[in-house]
Every structure is written in C-alpha cells, then in structure tokens.
Amino acid sequence: MALLGIDTGGTFTDFVLWQDGELRVHKVPSTPGAPERAILAGVRELGLDPAALTIVHGSTVATNAVLEGKGARTAFVTSRGFADLLAIGRQARRALYDLQPPPAEPPVPPALCFETGGRVGADGSLLEPLTEADLRALVDAVTASGAEAVAVCLLHAYLDDGAERAIAAALPATLFVSLSSAVLPLIGEYERGVATWLNARVGPVVGGYLGRLAAGLPGARIAVMQSSGETVAASAAGAAAVRLLLSGPAGGLAGARFVADAAGIGRLLSFDMGGTSTDVALVDGEPRLTLEGRVADLPVAVPMVDMHTIGAGGGSIARVDAGGALQVGPESAGAEPGPVCYGRGGVEPTVTDANLVLGRLRADAFLGGRMPLDGAAAQAALARLGRRLGLDGDGAGDADIAARAALGVIDIVNEHMAQALRVISVQRGIDPAGAWLCSFGGAGGLHVCALADALGMRRALVPARAGVLSALGMLAAPPGRLLTHAWPGPLAGRVDADVARAFAALAADGMAELTRDGIEPATLHREDSVDLRYRGQSYTLNLPWRGGAATADAFRALHIARYGHALELPVELVNLRVRLTAPARAPALPSVGALPAAHPVDETASLVGLAAPVPLLRRDQLPLDGRADGPAVILDDVATTWLAPGWQAQRDRLDNLLLRDGDSAD
C-alpha cells in the first residue's frame, strides 16, 4: 500500500507520496471550480493505481463554500419565540464607536426560519412539549420553503436531544439534516446555532465533492483532515462538514510539529505562506485548540487549531488605493489567473511577481524548472504599479521603477505577516525570541529571514519539502475524534466517579464512530480534559482531568500563568472533552547521506539592492558539516529560500535548513 497526503491550496495542490520506504513530492495547479480535477491529475502524473492508495486529504471545499456564501438552501428550526436567534447574535458591534452601523443581512432569511415546540430549560426540565401537531406543521412548512437542508437547534438540546431527534425522524429523508445536539452539544445557543447551520449548509457541498473524488479514485481509501488535527474517514466527513473548515492549515501544523520533533526542536512560531493566505500559530508540544474560531466573521465553536490567518500570500495583489498609498492583499490572484509571471492572463502585480523582479525567485528554477516564469511580464506589471506610485519622478527606467515598487511590496507584506506573528506571541505574553520560526508553504522561505529579524528571533527552520509540508502533515496526523459535551455546574459539587462515568459515555460514542471507520478499539489512545472557569466568567481554560481537587489547583495555577492573577471564587466545570487517537501512519523521514565539506557554487545571480552577485545553491548539494553564508538563494524542487545578508544556513541529516543569524551562529 502507498500513503498519499494531499493538500488543496488556493494556488497549488500538493502531494506527498510515501511508498516503498521513499518520499516523493509533486505539485499541480489547483482547479478551484472543481478541486477534484487537480487531485485526479496529480494522481495520474504520479503514475499511481488508486486501488493501491490510502489517501489523507486536506480540503478547502467547506471553507470556500462558507467564504463565498455558497451551499445548500438551508432552513433553520429552533424553539418557539427564537426564530431570530441567528440574526440577533451577540449584539456585538463590529466598530465600537460607530453609532450608525449599516444593517447586516441575517445569516438565514426570515422565510427560512421556523419555530416549534420541544423546549428544554437550563436545568434539563421540559418547558414545552413537542406535539404531533407541531411536527406536522413544521414538516409542511419546511417542505413548502424549498429547503435542501435543515439545521435544528432547540434551546438546551445538549441536555436532552429527544425533540431534535424526533424532528429529524419526521423530516423527509431527501433533506440533509444537522442537529445541534450532535454537531456542537455545548452551552451558547448562538454559537451552537451557527455551527449547526453551517454544517447543514455546506454538508451537501462537501458530501458531493467527496463523492466525486471517490468515484474518480475507485478502490482508494480516503480520509480527510479535521480542523482539530485528527483525520476522519471520507464517508463520515460530509455529515460533520463544519469540522473541516481548517482542514488544510491543521495539516500544516501537524507537519511542522512532526518535522520539529524529528529534528529535536521545541517551541515553534509557524507561518505557512501559500499562494492566497498566510496562517500563523504557536506550536509548543501539541498544537493548541480553540473553541473561539471565526470564519467569514461567523463564530465557529467546534474544536479547531488555534491560529491566525491573514490575506497575505504569493498571489496577493499589490495596488494603489484612493489615497495613493501602496496596499498588498487581501485580494489574491489565486490559481486562475494567478500572478502575472505565470502567463495565464494575470495583469495585477503580486508578491510572487515582486520576488521574481528582485531576483530572489528564479524564473528558470520554479518548481524545479517544471514551470518557467515570465520575468519580463512581471517587471512590466511592477513598473506600471511604480508609475502609479510616482516612483518615476527622477526619469528612472522600467527596470529601476519595477525594482523600487517590488521592494515596497515585499516590505508591506512582510509587515503584515510580522504583525500576525505578534498577535499569536507577543500579545499572548510570549517572547518570540525564545522560539524557532518555522517557515513553510510555497512562498514562506522567501520571507523567513525578514520576519525573524522583525520579531527579534535568531533561529529559523525551513523544513525539508517545505513547499508541501501541509501534505506531509496529512500523513503525520492520527485518525481520531475530539468529542465535547456541556456538563455545567460547580466543580466542587462533582463526584470523581460521576465524572469518570460521563467521560466513559462520551468516549464510547467516539469509539463506535472510529470502529465504523475500521479502527481497532484496542489501538486507541484516550485523553480526558475539562473546560473550567471561575463563576461569573464567560471564557474557559482547558486542562487534563486529574480528579476534582487536583484539577482545580491546576486551573488556579494556569489562570495565574495566563492572566497574572487568581480569584477567590468557586471554580465551575463547563465542558467535558475526550480525544481519541489511533496510531498515526506517519512515514519515517529519510536521512541524507554524507556530502563533501564544501558546497559547489555553480552559478551566481545579481539581485536588486546587492552590489555583488550572490550564489545560487541547491539544497541537496549543501554540506552536512559547514554553513552557507547569506546572501544566497537556496533552491529545491518545491520552494525557494532567500538567505538574507547576515544569516547562515546549515543542512541537517533530515534535509532541513537550520537558519541562524550571524551573531547567534555557533
């Protein structure tokens, strides 16, 4: 059997194949209109038999459907009197001091919002029964609305899901139905309602996509990465589509942690710079999870990796705004038409075009030379941008104007990414200087030194196969489930034996799902944790369960470490969490053999801003003992690394590049 990790990005679709003890990598342009076409093309180009493949896939289909406002026509069913639940939300203003904000369209049109009985109180008591008349009226109304999917979110259904299940049973079998008690059985009717509605809306889209993919790869065993970092069988992924919104980025974090562990590296600040966006995260042990993620300005409270995403990638478009200032992103040229230098009809200059004009990206070495770039077109586009910025005032020629504009584009996009990295480090009380900056994605290596300098970091890691690391992370991620359930109440009032039984019941549900996926229960590893808070707080901290007294002490200590103080208030238990994981299919990272002590310099190139030509080095020709000094351009088949002046690079036995600034190199 062969293992194939696939990451579908906005610009490229990446492949990492583990077969017969060897790793192979491949890239093809993405096909956003039908993402499966790029995957099928890549499998053909790799010469693979689908029936002999186990595939782990990071998909952007659910994310794109949410961002683009696409999906099934979805009805929203809730308790009587709460039809406007999603429209009201949390009544939070986007701009705090805007006294006349423009009205926002509700997520669900009023004509698709329905009320019914079956209301449960906060204590689990039945306040209003669900009658047969209620069911008949609801089914008639939903059918008449033309809905293709239904989201059912009754108040406090996480305490008693009987009414929600009765509604699902009564609705026509042709409808895609999501129940809040299954999608997100947690406190918070608004967040629970949004997650349930998103799941119903994009579920048919994801299910249809995975069905087409499976039909195009007959016999292949296909799993999909979840936002929390575990994989799930494709046959079950459609029913839990809302858990796939950070599918690709979660693979990137899994890959970064996998490579760093193998290299003996601890805390990381990671940045994954692709063609459309950049994802940044703190990785210290297992990637952190959050229940406070947002997509398209909607709260998505399902467990997902804790990261910050900005619209800054290789395809980010540079433009002049109405005030005459240079702006970069968040609009992207994507895969179609892509940057100007791709020669596919793009006319607006991008970050990739700027790197090409500066000489840091090589026209004849992109993707190992398989995709030549049009340097003249990139220069012409940057020159047009430069004139709009007034950079031609001294009579400079096109080349100089383009170079000046390109330097401005790179400075701006670097500052965008540096600020994103500060959000997940400095703003959380973490000094980035003590961490390694881990750069990956097709464009990451071109910016890693500048970002490290901006953050005062002296060490950086550019992993082997950095341009396809998210696809490698798909193979490193374990099959599993992360289950959560609200169980609110004072922690001091919980008996440890009762908590243990509640954990066991939650774990049994996950084990049953994984058994249906073909996972042996005996192979599963289980981790129990709780979400705690002080009475009166809204936000929680997650801690491993070690018994009531010990966990309460650990909560107080973590609260002091995180916020600088403790409170003389009772501690409340809010949610139970169980994480079940099977052994990962992770491949063994191959070691490179010994190489000559001196690296050959076969070619040099002149770069903008540097007086002397710089060496062009092949990563696979760098010595294992010794260093390459910047400035230099380091090439490989899936990415390029710009080693800035003052930085040094060392290649380790796993083919990673370990970068250090000159003052810290030993």
N, C-alpha and C positions, 0 to 999 in steps of 0.2 A: 504493500500500500504506500502511496505517496501522500504527503501532507502539503496542502497549498493554502497559504494565507493570502487574502485579497483585501485591499483597502481601496474603496472607490472614493476618489477625491474630486474636487471641483474642476481640476485641470487634467490630472492623470489618474489612471487606475493602476495600482501597484500590485505586483505578485512576488511572493517568496515561496519557493518550492523546496521541500525537504524530501529527498529521495536517494536511496542507496548511500546514506551517510554523507551526502553532499547538499549544499545550499546553492540554489540558483535564483537570480533575481531578474525581473522583467518589468517593463512599463509600456503601457499603451495610452493614447489619448482617451480621456473619458468621453462618454456619449450621454450627456445629461438628459436628453429626451427619452432615452431607453437605456439605463445603466447596464442592463444585462448584455447589451451588444458588445460593449468593451470587454466584459469578462469572457464572453464566449470567444471573442477574437484573441484575447491573450492566451486562453487555454489551447486554441488551435496553433498559435505561433510557438507555444512551448512544446507542441507535439505530444500532448497528453491524452490518455484514454480516460474519459470521465468516470467510467465504471471502476477505475482503479484509484480514484481520488477521495480523500477526506478533505473537505474544504471548510475553512473558517473565514467568515466574511464580515467585514465592517461596512455597513451600508449607510448611505446618506439619504435613502429614499424617504424615510419618515421625517427627517429633518427638513428636507427640501419641500415636502408637502406642507409642513407647518409654515415655513418661511414664505412660501409662495401662495399661501391661502388656498391650497388645493385639497381635495379629499372628497369623501362621500357626503351627500346631503344628509345631515345628522339631526335627529330630534333629541331634545333634552327633556328628560322626565324627572320631576322632583316632587317633594311633598307639597301638599296644598298650601297656598299662600306664599310660595317661594319661587315662582316662575322666573322672577328677575334676579335670581341669585348670582348668575354669572355676569349680568350687566352691572349690578351694584359693585361686585368685587369687594375690595377692602377700602374703597373710597379714598385711596391714596392718590394724590396729585402728582403728575409727572414733574411739573415745575412748581416748587413750593410757593413761590411768590407771584405766580401768575393768577390774578384774580378773575380772569375771564378766559379760562381754558376752552379750546374748541371742543364740542361734544365728540365723544368717541363712539364709534359703532360698537354695539354689543357683540360679543363673540357669536352668539346664536340669535337669529332673528326672532322676534316675539312670536311669529306664526309657527315656529318650530319648538316652542317651549310649552310643556304640558304639565299639569298638576294632577295629583291623585292622592289616595289615602295611603295608609301604611306607615304613619309617622311614629317614630320611637323617641322617647325622651332621653336626656343626657344620662339618666340613671338606668337606661335599658327598659323602662316600662313602656307599655303600649299606650300611646295617647290617642291614636285614631286608627281604626282597623282598615285593612284593605278588603273591600267587599267585591262580590262578583259583579255588581253593577259598575263599580269603579273600573274593574278590568275590562268589561265590555266597552265602556265609554272610551277608555284610553286606547284600546286596540283600534276602535273605529276612527278615532281622531288621528292617530299616528299613520294609519293606512291611508287616510284621505290626504295627509300632508305630502305624500310622495317621498317620504324619507327612505333612504337606503341603509341607514344605520341608526342605532338608538343608544344613547347614553343614559343610564338610570342612576340617579344619585339622590336617595332619600336621606333625610336627616338622621344622623346617628346610626346609619345602617351597619357600621363596623361593630356595633354591639349586638345586632340581630339582623341577619341578612334574609330572613324568611320572605319579607314582602318583595324585596328586589328579585329574589329567585322566582317568586310566583309571577311577577311581571314578565320576566324573561321567558318563562314557560308558556305564557299566554300569547306572546307576540309571534307573528308569522316566522317560520323557520328561514325564510329568504332574507331576513334582516340580519345585519351584523350587530350584535348586542353586547354592550360593555356594562358591567355592574361595578359601582364604586366599592362595594364590599370585597370585590376580587382585585380590582385594579390598584386601589390605594386605601386599605382599611385603617385610616388614621384620622385623628381629630382635625377639624378645619374643613367646613363644608365647601368653602370657595375653592381651596386648593384641590380638594378631593373631586369636586365637580369639574374643574378644568382638566385634571388628568384623565378623568373618565370620558369627557367629551373629546379630548384629543385622541385618546385611544380608539374611540368609536369612529372618529372622522378619518384617521389615517390607517386604521387597521385593514380595510379593504384594499387600499393602495399598496400597502406592504405585502399583504397576502397575495395579491395579483402579481406583484413583481417577483416574489419568491417562487410562486408557481411557474412563471415563465422561465425563471432561471433554472429551476429543477427540470423543466421539460427540455431545456436546451442542453442539460448535462445529465442525461439518463444514467442512472446507476450510481451517481455520486452521492456521498453522504455529506450534507451541507449543514453547518451550524452558523449562527450569527452572534456577533459580539453584542453584549448588552451594555448599557450606559454605566453600570456598576462594575464592569470589568470581568464578568463571567460570560461564558458562551452558552447559548441555548440552541436546541435543535430547530432548524428552519420550520419544521412542521408546527412547532408551538410558538414561533416568533410572531406570527401575524396576530394572534389573539392578545399579545402583550406589546403592541407596536410602540406604545408610549415609552417603553423601556429601551428603545433603540435610538433615541434622539441624539445621544453622544456616542454612538457605536464606534465610529472611526477614531475620534480622539481617545476613547478608552483604550483602544488597541495601541495607540502611540505611547500612552503611559505604561502599559504592560510591557511594551518593547523596551522603553527606557529603563525601567526597573530591572528587567531581565538582563540587559547588557551591563548595567552598572553593577549588579550583583556578581556577574561573572568576572568583572574587572576589579572587584574589591573596592568599589567606590560607594560612599554612603549618601548623605543628603544631596539632592539634586534640585535645582531650579530648571525646569524643562521648557523649551519652546519649540513648537512644531510649526514651522513655516512652510506652508504649501503654496499652491497657486492662488487661492482665494482668501484664506484667512490664516491667522496665527493663534494657536492655542498655547497658553502658558499655565504651569502648575507647579506646585511644590510636591516633591516625592521624597518622603522620609520613611523608609520601610514600605508598607503597602500604601498605594495612592489613597489620599483622603476621599471620603464620600460626603455628599451633602444632600439634604432634602430641600434645599432652597435654590435650586437651579432655575433659570429662566430661559425660554426660547421664544423669540418673536414677541418679547415683552409680556409673556404669559408665565405665571409660576408653574413650574413642573416639579412637583414634590415627590416624585419617585426617586429612589436612590440612584445617584449618578456621581461620577468622578468630579471632584471639586477643581474646577479650572476656570480660567478667564479667557474669553475669546474676543478678538478684535478683527476688524476687516482690513488686515494688512497681510498681503501675500505677494508672491512674484507677479501675479496678474493684476494687482491693484493699480487702478488708473490714476495717473497724475493729471491735474487740470488746474486752471486758474479760476478762482472764484470771483464773485461780483465785485469784491473789493480789491482785486488784483493780486491776491496772495496765492501762493502755491499750496495746493491740497493734494494729499495722496490717500486714495481709498475713501470710504469702504467699498465703492463700486469696483467690480472686478471684470476683467475681460474674459475670465473663465477659460473653458476649453474651446468654446466656439464664440468668437473667432480666435481668442487668445491674444497674447502680446503681439505687437507689430512684427517683431522679428520672427514669429512663427510662419509668416507668409500665408495666413489663412483669412485675410481680409480685415484684420485689426488695424485701426487707424489712430487710436488714442495711445500715447506712450504709457508704459507700465514700469514697475520696479525691475522686472526682468530686462526690459529694454535698456534701462539705466545701467544695470550691472554690465550688460554687454558693451555699451558705449564706453564705460570706464575701463574695459579690458579684463575685469575680474571674472566674467563669464566668457568662455571661448566659443566662437561661432562654429569651429570645426570639431569640438570635443563634447558637445552637449549630448547627454545620454550615450556616452562612449563613441560619439561620432555618428550615431544612427539617425540623428535629427539635426541637420545643418540649420544654422540660424542666419537670418538676413541682417547683417550688421549695417548695411547702407540704409535700409528702411528704418531701422531703429534710430540711427543718427538723424535722419531727416525728420522723424517724428519728434525727437527731443529738441532739435533745432527750432521747429515750429513752436514748441512749448516755450523755449527760451526767448524767442522774439515776443511772445505774448507777455512774458515777464519783464521785458525791457533789458535783456542781457546782451543786446547787440548794440548798445549805445556807443561803444568805442570802435565800431567798424569791424568787429571780430567776424571771422568766417564761420561757416556752418559747424565745422568740427569743434571749434572753441565754444560756440554757443551751446551746442549739444552737450559738451562735457560739463559746462557750468550748470546747466539745467539738471543733468544726471546727478551731479554731486548734491544739489539741493533735494532731489527726490530721495536719494539714499539717506541723507541726514534726517529728513522728516519721517520716513518710515522707520528708521532706527529709533527715533524718539518715541514714536507710537508704541513700539514693542518694548522699549525700556520702561515706559510708564506702566504698561500691562504687567511686566515682571515686578515692578514695585508694588502694585496692588496686591499680589499674592505673597509678597515677602515683607517689605518694609511696613506696609500698612497693617500687617498682622504681627508686628513686633519681632520679625525675624531678620537678622542681619545677613544679607546675601553674600557677604564676603566669606562666610564660613562654609559655603556650599560650592558644588561644581555646577557650572552652567552646561546643561546637556542640550545640544543643538541637533535637530533632525528635521525631516521634511526636505523636499527637493531644493528649497531656497535657503534653508537655515544656515548652512556652512558659510554662505557669503556674508553673513551679518554677525557671526558669533563673537568675533574679537571686539567689534564696536560695542556690542551690548554688554559684554563683560567689562569693558573699560567704563561704560556709563554707570554700571552698578558697583564699581569698585571690586569686582571679582577677579581673581588671579589664576583661576583654573577653569578649564572648559573641556568637555568631552564631545567629540564628534564621532559617534559610533560607526563601526563598520556597517555598510549598507544603510547609511543614514537616510538616504533618499527614499527608502522603502521600509523604514523602521516600524511604521504602524502595521504594515502587512506582516512583518516578523512577529510583532506583538500579538497578532491574532493566534499564532501558533503557540505562544508562550502562555496565553491565558487559559485558566482551567474551566472546564464545564462546571456549571453550578447555578445556584439560585440564592438570591438575597431576599428573604421574606421579612416583612414588617407587619406589626399589628398593634393598634392602640390598646392600652390596658391602663387607663389613667387612675391615679389615686396616690395617697401619701405612701412614700417608700417604707416608712416605719410601720405602716399597717399591713404590709405584705409578709406572709409566712414563706420562708425559703422553699418549703416543699410545694406550696401552691405555685410559686414562680417556676419551679422546675417542671411541674406538670404542664404549665402553659407553654413553656419553651418546647417541651416534647411534642405537644399537639401541633405547634407551628412547624416544627421540624418534620413531622410525619407528612404534612401536606407537601413540603418540598421534596422529600424522599420519593413520594408517589409520583410526582412530576418527573423527576430525574430517572426513575425506574422505567417510565414510559419512553424516555429518550434512549434507553439502552444502557444506562449507567448501573453498575453493580452497587447496591447499598453498602456493602462491606468496604468499598473503597472510598467512601465519602468522609471528608473532614468537616467537623461542625464547630462553629464559633457562635456563642451566645453573647449578646450585648443588650444594653438598655439605653434609652434616651432619658436623661434626668434634667431637672431644673429646680430652682428654688420656687416656692409658692409665690404666685404673682408674676413670674417671668413668662415671656412668650417663647423664647428660644431655649434650645436644649443642648446638652453635651452628651456625646455617645461614649460609653465606657463598657469594657468587658464585665460580664456578670460574675462576681466573686462572692455572692451572698450579700444580704442586705446591709449589714454593718460595714463590711469591708468596702463595698461599692460606694456607700455614702461617704466614707472617708476619702476614697479616691476621687469622688466628684468634687469635694471641697478643695482638695489639693489641685485638681485640674482647673477649677474655677479661679483660684489664686494665680496659677501659672498663666492662664489665658487672659484674665481681666484685671489682675492685680489686687483682688480683694475677695473676701468671703462674707457671707451674710448670716446673721443669726435668725434664719428662717427654716421652716421644715423643707425637706427635700421631697419632690414629687417624682414618681415614676410616670412617664408619659407613654413610651412605646417599647415594645419588645422587638428585637431583631435577631434573626438566625441566618447565618451564612453557611451554606453547604457547598463544598467544592470537591470535585474529583481530581485525581492527579492530572496535571497538565500534560499535553502532548509535546511539550517543548523540545525542540531539537537541540543536540549538543553543538555549541558554537565551534566551528573548526578553528584550529590554531594554524598560524602561518609558520613556515619553515625559516631557518636561519638565512640571512641575506648578507651581502657584503657590508662592511662597516661604512663605506662611503656611498652616498646616493649619486647616481648619474644625473647630470644636468644636460639633457639632450636638446633643450630648446629654451629660449627666453622670449619675453614679450615686453613691449613698452606699455605702461599703464598710466592713465591720467593722474597727474599730481606727483609722480615719482620721476626723479631726474635720471636714474639708471634703469636699464631693463631688469626685470625680475625673472627668476627661474620658473618654468612650468614643470611641475613634478607629478609623477604618477604615484598614487598612494601605494600601489603594490610594489613599487621599487624603493620605497623609503626604508632605511635600515631599522632593524630592531634595536640596535645599540647605537646611540648617537642621536643628534637632533637636526631638524631642518629649521633654519632661521628665517623669520619674516623680514622683508616682504617676499611672499611666494604665492603661487596659485597651485593648489593640490587637486589633481583631477582623479575621478574614478568613474565608473560606468553609470552611476545613478545620481551623482551630486558633485558639486564643486565646493572647495573650501578656500576662502580668502584668508591667508595667514598674514595679518597686518604687521607693519613695522613694529619691532619691539616684542613680538611674540615668537615663541618657539613651539615646534610640534615634534612629538615622539610617537612612533607607531608601536603599539603593544602586540603581544602574540595572538590576540584575538582580532587584529587588524583595525582596532580603534585608533583614533588620533587623540592623544592627550596633549592639550594645549596649555602652556603656561606663559605668563608674561615674563619678560627678561629679568625683572628684579626678583621674581619668586622661583625661577628655574633652579634646580639643584643639579 
